[in-house]
Amino acid sequence: MARRFFIPISLITPPVLSVRAATVIIAATAICFGLVPLFARELSAAGVGPASVALYRYGFSAVLLLPFLPFERRKAGGALLLIGAGAVLGLSWIGYLEAITLVPVAAAGVVYMSYPVFAMVFAWILLNQTPTWQSFAAAGLIVLAAALLLDPGSVSSDVMFALLWAVPAPVAFGFVIVLLSGLSKELSPVERTACGLAGSILGLLPMAFQEAGGNLLPSEMSVWMLVLAMGLLTAVIPQVLYAFACQRVGAMRAAAAGSFELPTMFAVGYLFFGEAIGLREGVSAILVLTAILIAPAVRSAPVPVPNSAQQKIKA
């Protein structure tokens, strides 16, 4: 005879974070995101194309989170919106990943770190969050921090073309930040992440399939290990944490704290690719930290918790 037992809802409901704790979590996830150039260049050296790299990054996580896709009717709107945004973000990453392999990591960061500006604009349009002087100041400091890292002597026509091809990535990421922080409150953090990743796979799969000539699976164990590490460290774990924390602080603070990815990127460039770190990089890091501190936090309404204090589970 099956027994019934109860699990207190407090054990399966995430704890409520303070603004400070949520900001620290987002900054920590940004460090993980900043490791992407390391894996992208290693996979590119192994003969993997940019569309396949993007697919590998999101694909492993998407399969892992597939059971968490929401199918309730009340969640359909938010789920479809995130799936569509995930598809756009996945496709935009092809250009960004290609730029990483062609230009210095810091130069690619100049373009990518413009996403707080787009997050601010989308939050203004979609969430009616009128930008304050802190918002403009934080966005301006981040763009200035990124611009300091661009070496004018390295900007050839090929570099400029690669950087322009990377522009859709920050635009799409700014939009996704707004969706995660204020337009998908009916979804849990894991559900939001699962929907975004599923959309990325839908968008990337046809292009990766064509790029790889129909053979999407890696043929070498070393490539499999890189894919596994990239999926865990730069996608599934930090993305779930990011989706949970960003609703506590709003789009602008989430984007500012996420810009901690920039110092991580040029640290990766220095440690693994021999790119120089000097006064400009130090000033850039200080500007990013300043932007995080002054960016305004706009708390989203908490997701309602069920009235019952317990949930029944059949054994």
Sequence and secondary structure as in RCSB ss.txt:
>XXXX:A:sequence
MARRFFIPISLITPPVLSVRAATVIIAATAICFGLVPLFARELSAAGVGPASVALYRYGFSAVLLLPFLPFERRK
AGGALLLIGAGAVLGLSWIGYLEAITLVPVAAAGVVYMSYPVFAMVFAWILLNQTPTWQSFAAAGLIVLAAALLL
DPGSVSSDVMFALLWAVPAPVAFGFVIVLLSGLSKELSPVERTACGLAGSILGLLPMAFQEAGGNLLPSEMSVWM
LVLAMGLLTAVIPQVLYAFACQRVGAMRAAAAGSFELPTMFAVGYLFFGEAIGLREGVSAILVLTAILIAPAVRS
APVPVPNSAQQKIKA
>XXXX:A:secstr
   EEEEEHHHHS     HHHHHHHHHHHHHHHTTHHHHHHHHHHTT  HHHHHHHHHHHHHHHHGGG    GGG
HHHHHHHHHHHHHHHHHHHHHHHHHHHS HHHHHHHHTTHHHHHHHHHHHHS     HHHHHHHHHHHHHHHHT 
 GGG  HHHHHHHHHTTHHHHHHHHHHHHHHHS TTS HHHHHHHHHHHHHHHHHHHHHHHTTT  S SSHHHHH
HHHHHHIIIIIHHHHHHHHHHHHHHHHHHHHHHTTHHHHHHHHHHHHH     HHHHHHHHHHHHHHHHS     
      SSSEEEEE 
